[in-house]
Amino acid sequence: MKGNAIIGQSGGPTSVINASLIGVVDAALKADKIENVYGMRFGIEGFMEDNLVDLGRQSRATLDGVRVTPSSALGSCRHKVKDGDFPKILAGFKKHNIRFFFLIGGNDTMDTIHRVEEYCRKEGYDLRGVGVPKTVDNDLFGTDHTPGYGSAATYVARSVAQEGILARDMQRVDKLAVFQTVGREAGWLPAAAALAKKNEADAPHLIYMPEKHFSQEQCIADVEKCISKYGFCSIVCGEGITFEDGTPVSAAQTRDKFNNVEFGAMGGSSAAMQIHRMVCAALKIRGEFEVTESLQMCASDRVSPLDREEAYACGQEAVRLATSGTSGVMVTLERPKGAYKTTLGQAKLSDVAVRAKPMPPEFINAAGNFITPAFLDYARPLLGEISNFTTFDWIAPKA
């Protein structure tokens, strides 16, 4: 089978998603079975509008530049494919002789490619569909970690370390600092804040993750202990933390097209804002809160070189799998025991689609307000060469 390839990006961006894109393009342009490669402008939604980019005609300089550029170069969407969309998608495949279909994204994106690939198979249209993993949340099922997480983890760790210095020095004025990360159902990203912590008194002191229910009373008690011990308290929380009854701490009510709670600007007051309010009111103190939203998804100045390398490799592997006849899978990163290294594997899209991977219990302490050394052992290698950064290495880099 020979034909053209199409690739799209969906959901939130990352600092290295374009490395995966160029990994697909480079491998596709060298593959005997692929005649040309096109890009979807704005994901599957743009494809249905016939909004395509001929990636095969781009210069080497352009492709190399895109490879190190953050965010989603092709544009993104959060369109949930409906039954009425499938005939239109199949018609587009036939029009452009698309036989190889790649999407880079997270849980919902894997659901999209799974359903499209399944529909084409039922209609007798020969198509190879392979997903390329991406999410800063690190919650994709079936893979040890996801491209994008290592760089976002670096952003969070550095930001909280710097915020902690400010909070320490301003403790006579503001005794509380609350930093919120993205992460709807999993605590991988807020947990990463601890990666830059060198001493017990350093930020963060408390980390609240979606895997554990949030207790207002316990939080206030936790903060009081920290202030008594360190003079101030640094908190990191995931945007999706909930109370015991399942109510979001953020008070968010807006939902997206996949029925996921929106924790962004239109989703109501943030979890960080709510924690700030309840703690400051209870302890009669001042404090600050930071909600960085998408900044942690597109910070090219804090990219993990290893993360970018693995993202590119995942894109190349997707093409290898598809051209060898494999379909209905997502590329995975697998980590053997021992010294850190990864191998590339695959997981069925039917297993991955719309299925989150929470942090395992052994990565969270018994009190549910911090991580364990086991998490640090897991996460530190993902930052690559900068895994041992010190608090001030961005001021005076090593020679």
C-alpha positions as CSV (number, residue, x, y, z in Angstrom):
1,M,0.0,0.0,0.0
2,K,1.2,3.5,-1.0
3,G,-0.3,6.8,-0.4
4,N,0.0,10.1,1.5
5,A,0.3,10.8,5.2
6,I,-1.6,13.4,7.3
7,I,-0.6,14.6,10.8
8,G,-2.4,16.8,13.3
9,Q,-1.9,18.1,16.8
10,S,-4.7,18.3,19.4
11,G,-5.4,19.5,22.9
12,G,-3.0,21.6,24.9
13,P,0.5,22.3,23.5
14,T,3.9,21.4,25.0
15,S,7.4,22.8,24.6
16,V,8.4,19.7,22.5
17,I,5.3,18.7,20.6
18,N,6.8,20.2,17.4
19,A,9.8,17.8,17.8
20,S,7.3,14.9,17.5
21,L,5.8,16.7,14.4
22,I,9.1,16.9,12.7
23,G,10.0,13.4,13.7
24,V,6.9,12.2,11.7
25,V,7.7,14.5,8.8
26,D,11.3,13.5,8.5
27,A,10.5,9.8,8.7
28,A,7.6,10.1,6.3
29,L,9.5,11.9,3.6
30,K,12.1,9.0,3.7
31,A,9.5,6.2,3.7
32,D,9.0,4.4,0.4
33,K,5.4,3.8,1.0
34,I,4.6,7.5,1.7
35,E,4.4,9.8,-1.3
36,N,3.9,13.1,0.6
37,V,3.0,14.3,4.0
38,Y,0.4,16.9,4.9
39,G,-0.4,18.7,8.1
40,M,-3.9,19.5,9.5
41,R,-4.4,23.1,10.4
42,F,-6.2,23.1,13.7
43,G,-6.5,19.4,14.1
44,I,-9.3,17.2,12.9
45,E,-11.6,20.2,12.8
46,G,-9.4,21.9,10.3
47,F,-9.1,18.7,8.2
48,M,-12.8,18.5,7.8
49,E,-12.6,22.1,6.4
50,D,-9.9,20.9,4.0
51,N,-7.4,23.2,5.7
52,L,-4.1,21.5,5.0
53,V,-0.4,22.4,4.8
54,D,1.9,20.6,2.4
55,L,4.7,19.7,4.8
56,G,6.7,18.0,2.0
57,R,7.4,21.4,0.4
58,Q,8.9,23.0,3.5
59,S,12.6,23.9,3.5
60,R,15.0,22.1,5.7
61,A,15.6,25.4,7.6
62,T,11.9,25.7,8.3
63,L,11.6,22.1,9.6
64,D,14.6,22.5,11.8
65,G,13.3,25.7,13.2
66,V,9.9,24.2,13.9
67,R,11.5,21.3,15.7
68,V,12.8,23.6,18.5
69,T,9.8,25.9,18.6
70,P,7.3,25.6,21.5
71,S,3.5,25.3,21.3
72,S,1.6,23.6,18.4
73,A,2.9,24.8,15.0
74,L,0.0,23.3,13.1
75,G,-2.6,24.8,15.5
76,S,-4.8,22.7,17.7
77,C,-8.5,22.0,18.5
78,R,-10.6,20.3,21.1
79,H,-13.3,18.9,18.8
80,K,-15.0,15.7,19.9
81,V,-15.7,13.8,16.7
82,K,-19.4,13.1,16.2
83,D,-21.0,10.2,14.2
84,G,-21.9,12.7,11.5
85,D,-18.2,13.7,11.1
86,F,-16.9,10.3,10.0
87,P,-18.2,10.4,6.4
88,K,-16.7,13.8,5.9
89,I,-13.3,12.6,7.3
90,L,-13.3,9.6,5.1
91,A,-14.2,11.7,2.1
92,G,-11.1,13.9,2.9
93,F,-8.9,10.8,3.2
94,K,-10.1,9.6,-0.3
95,K,-9.7,13.1,-1.8
96,H,-6.1,13.4,-0.8
97,N,-5.3,9.7,-0.9
98,I,-4.5,9.6,2.8
99,R,-3.4,6.1,3.8
100,F,-1.3,7.0,6.9
101,F,-2.9,9.0,9.7
102,F,-1.0,10.4,12.7
103,L,-2.3,12.5,15.6
104,I,-0.1,13.9,18.4
105,G,-2.0,14.4,21.7
106,G,-3.3,13.1,24.9
107,N,-6.2,11.0,26.1
108,D,-8.9,12.7,24.1
109,T,-6.7,12.8,21.0
110,M,-6.1,9.0,21.2
111,D,-9.9,8.6,21.4
112,T,-10.3,10.5,18.2
113,I,-7.7,8.5,16.2
114,H,-9.1,5.3,17.6
115,R,-12.6,6.0,16.5
116,V,-11.6,7.3,13.1
117,E,-9.3,4.3,12.4
118,E,-12.1,2.0,13.5
119,Y,-14.6,3.7,11.3
120,C,-12.4,3.4,8.2
121,R,-11.8,-0.2,8.9
122,K,-15.5,-0.9,9.0
123,E,-16.0,1.0,5.8
124,G,-13.3,-1.1,4.1
125,Y,-10.9,1.8,3.6
126,D,-7.3,0.8,4.0
127,L,-5.7,3.2,6.6
128,R,-2.9,3.0,9.1
129,G,-3.6,5.1,12.2
130,V,-0.9,5.6,14.9
131,G,-1.0,8.0,17.8
132,V,2.0,9.9,19.1
133,P,1.9,10.6,22.9
134,K,1.9,14.2,24.2
135,T,0.8,15.8,27.5
136,V,2.4,17.9,30.2
137,D,0.0,16.1,32.6
138,N,1.9,12.8,32.2
139,D,-1.3,10.9,32.6
140,L,-1.5,8.9,29.4
141,F,-2.1,5.2,30.1
142,G,0.3,2.6,28.7
143,T,3.5,4.7,28.6
144,D,6.1,5.3,31.4
145,H,6.0,9.0,30.7
146,T,4.9,11.4,28.0
147,P,6.9,13.8,25.8
148,G,6.2,17.3,27.2
149,Y,6.2,16.3,30.8
150,G,9.9,16.6,31.4
151,S,10.0,20.1,30.1
152,A,6.9,21.2,32.0
153,A,8.3,19.6,35.1
154,T,11.4,21.7,34.7
155,Y,9.3,24.8,34.4
156,V,7.3,24.1,37.5
157,A,10.4,23.1,39.6
158,R,12.3,26.3,38.6
159,S,9.3,28.6,39.1
160,V,8.5,27.3,42.5
161,A,12.1,27.4,43.6
162,Q,12.3,31.1,42.6
163,E,8.9,31.8,44.1
164,G,10.1,30.2,47.3
165,I,13.0,32.6,47.6
166,L,10.6,35.5,47.2
167,A,8.3,34.1,49.8
168,R,11.1,33.4,52.3
169,D,12.4,37.0,52.0
170,M,8.9,38.5,52.2
171,Q,7.6,36.5,55.1
172,R,7.1,39.5,57.3
173,V,4.6,40.8,54.7
174,D,3.2,37.6,53.0
175,K,3.4,34.3,54.9
176,L,1.7,32.2,52.2
177,A,2.5,31.4,48.6
178,V,0.3,29.2,46.5
179,F,1.3,28.0,43.1
180,Q,-1.1,26.1,40.8
181,T,-0.2,23.8,38.0
182,V,-2.3,22.2,35.3
183,G,-3.4,18.6,35.7
184,R,-7.1,17.7,35.7
185,E,-7.0,14.2,37.3
186,A,-3.3,13.4,38.0
187,G,-0.7,15.0,40.3
188,W,2.5,14.4,38.2
189,L,3.0,18.1,37.4
190,P,2.4,19.6,40.9
191,A,4.6,16.8,42.3
192,A,7.5,18.0,40.0
193,A,7.8,21.2,42.1
194,A,9.8,19.2,44.6
195,L,12.6,18.4,42.1
196,A,14.4,21.7,42.8
197,K,14.1,21.4,46.6
198,K,17.5,21.2,48.2
199,N,16.8,21.7,51.9
200,E,13.9,21.0,54.2
201,A,13.1,24.7,54.5
202,D,13.1,25.3,50.7
203,A,9.8,25.6,48.8
204,P,7.6,23.8,48.4
205,H,6.4,22.7,51.8
206,L,3.1,21.2,50.8
207,I,1.9,19.6,47.6
208,Y,-1.8,18.8,47.1
209,M,-2.5,16.4,44.2
210,P,-5.8,15.3,42.6
211,E,-5.2,11.6,43.7
212,K,-5.9,12.7,47.3
213,H,-9.1,14.5,48.5
214,F,-8.4,18.0,49.8
215,S,-9.4,18.9,53.3
216,Q,-9.8,22.5,54.2
217,E,-9.3,21.8,57.9
218,Q,-6.2,19.7,57.3
219,C,-4.7,22.3,54.9
220,I,-5.1,25.1,57.5
221,A,-3.4,22.9,60.1
222,D,-0.6,22.0,57.6
223,V,0.1,25.7,56.8
224,E,0.1,26.7,60.5
225,K,2.8,24.1,61.2
226,C,4.9,25.3,58.3
227,I,4.7,28.9,59.3
228,S,5.6,28.0,62.8
229,K,8.7,26.0,61.6
230,Y,9.9,28.1,58.6
231,G,8.3,31.5,59.0
232,F,6.3,31.1,55.8
233,C,4.5,28.4,53.8
234,S,4.8,27.4,50.1
235,I,2.0,25.4,48.6
236,V,1.7,23.8,45.2
237,C,-1.6,22.4,44.1
238,G,-3.0,20.7,41.0
239,E,-5.8,22.5,39.2
240,G,-8.1,19.5,39.5
241,I,-8.0,18.8,43.3
242,T,-11.4,18.0,44.8
243,F,-13.0,17.9,48.2
244,E,-14.1,14.5,49.6
245,D,-17.5,14.7,48.0
246,G,-15.9,15.2,44.5
247,T,-16.6,19.0,44.3
248,P,-13.7,20.8,42.6
249,V,-11.8,23.1,45.1
250,S,-11.7,25.6,42.2
251,A,-15.5,25.9,42.1
252,A,-15.2,25.5,38.3
253,Q,-18.4,24.5,36.5
254,T,-17.7,25.1,32.8
255,R,-17.1,21.9,30.7
256,D,-15.4,21.4,27.4
257,K,-16.6,19.4,24.4
258,F,-15.2,16.2,26.0
259,N,-17.2,16.9,29.2
260,N,-14.1,17.7,31.1
261,V,-14.2,20.4,33.7
262,E,-12.5,23.6,32.5
263,F,-10.1,24.9,35.1
264,G,-8.9,27.9,33.0
265,A,-10.0,31.5,32.9
266,M,-13.6,30.7,32.2
267,G,-13.9,27.9,34.7
268,G,-14.5,30.0,37.8
269,S,-12.1,30.9,40.6
270,S,-8.9,28.7,40.7
271,A,-8.0,26.2,43.3
272,A,-5.0,28.3,44.2
273,M,-7.3,31.3,44.8
274,Q,-9.6,29.3,46.9
275,I,-6.8,27.9,49.1
276,H,-5.4,31.4,49.4
277,R,-8.7,32.8,50.6
278,M,-9.6,30.0,53.1
279,V,-6.1,29.9,54.7
280,C,-5.6,33.7,54.9
281,A,-9.0,34.1,56.4
282,A,-8.6,31.3,59.0
283,L,-5.1,32.4,60.1
284,K,-5.5,36.1,59.5
285,I,-2.4,36.4,57.3
286,R,-1.5,37.8,53.9
287,G,-0.4,35.8,51.0
288,E,-0.1,35.5,47.2
289,F,-1.1,32.9,44.6
290,E,0.1,32.2,41.1
291,V,-1.8,30.5,38.3
292,T,0.5,30.1,35.3
293,E,-2.0,28.2,33.1
294,S,-0.5,27.6,29.6
295,L,3.0,29.1,30.4
296,Q,4.3,25.8,31.6
297,M,3.2,24.2,28.3
298,C,5.3,26.4,26.0
299,A,8.5,27.6,27.8
300,S,11.3,26.9,25.3
301,D,13.8,28.4,27.6
302,R,13.3,25.6,30.1
303,V,13.1,22.6,27.8
304,S,14.6,19.3,28.9
305,P,17.0,18.3,26.0
306,L,16.1,14.6,26.7
307,D,12.4,15.4,26.5
308,R,12.9,17.0,23.0
309,E,15.0,14.0,21.9
310,E,12.4,11.5,23.0
311,A,9.5,13.5,21.4
312,Y,11.3,13.4,18.1
313,A,12.0,9.6,18.4
314,C,8.3,9.0,19.1
315,G,7.3,10.8,15.9
316,Q,9.8,8.7,13.9
317,E,8.6,5.4,15.5
318,A,5.0,6.2,14.6
319,V,5.9,6.3,10.9
320,R,8.0,3.1,11.2
321,L,5.0,1.3,12.8
322,A,2.5,2.5,10.3
323,T,4.6,1.7,7.2
324,S,5.3,-1.8,8.6
325,G,1.5,-2.4,8.7
326,T,0.8,-1.6,12.3
327,S,-2.4,0.3,13.0
328,G,-4.6,1.2,16.0
329,V,-1.8,1.8,18.4
330,M,0.0,4.6,20.2
331,V,3.8,4.8,20.5
332,T,5.0,4.4,24.1
333,L,8.1,5.1,26.1
334,E,9.2,2.1,28.2
335,R,11.8,2.2,31.0
336,P,13.7,-1.0,31.9
337,K,15.0,-1.3,35.5
338,G,18.5,0.0,36.2
339,A,20.2,3.0,34.8
340,Y,17.9,5.3,32.9
341,K,17.2,4.6,29.3
342,T,14.0,4.2,27.3
343,T,12.9,1.9,24.6
344,L,10.0,2.5,22.2
345,G,6.9,0.3,22.4
346,Q,3.3,0.4,21.6
347,A,-0.1,0.3,23.3
348,K,-3.5,-0.4,21.8
349,L,-5.5,2.8,21.2
350,S,-8.6,1.0,22.6
351,D,-6.7,0.7,26.0
352,V,-5.4,4.3,26.0
353,A,-8.4,6.3,24.8
354,V,-10.0,8.5,27.5
355,R,-8.2,6.7,30.3
356,A,-6.1,8.6,32.7
357,K,-3.0,7.3,34.6
358,P,-2.8,8.6,38.2
359,M,0.3,8.7,40.3
360,P,0.8,5.4,42.1
361,P,0.2,5.4,45.9
362,E,3.9,4.9,46.6
363,F,4.7,8.3,45.1
364,I,2.6,10.2,47.6
365,N,3.2,10.4,51.4
366,A,0.9,9.0,54.0
367,A,-0.5,12.5,54.9
368,G,-1.4,13.1,51.2
369,N,0.4,16.5,51.2
370,F,3.8,15.7,49.6
371,I,5.7,13.3,47.5
372,T,8.0,10.4,48.5
373,P,11.7,9.7,47.5
374,A,10.3,7.1,45.0
375,F,8.8,9.9,43.0
376,L,12.0,11.8,42.9
377,D,13.8,8.7,41.6
378,Y,11.2,8.4,38.9
379,A,11.1,12.0,37.8
380,R,14.7,13.3,38.0
381,P,16.0,11.4,35.0
382,L,13.3,12.9,32.8
383,L,14.9,16.4,33.1
384,G,18.0,15.0,31.4
385,E,21.2,17.0,31.7
386,I,19.6,19.6,34.0
387,S,18.3,17.0,36.5
388,N,20.8,18.2,39.1
389,F,20.2,21.9,38.7
390,T,20.8,24.1,41.7
391,T,18.7,27.0,42.8
392,F,20.9,29.6,41.1
393,D,22.2,27.8,38.0
394,W,20.0,29.9,35.7
395,I,22.0,32.9,37.0
396,A,25.5,31.4,36.7
397,P,25.4,28.4,34.4
398,K,28.2,25.9,34.6
399,A,31.0,26.3,32.1
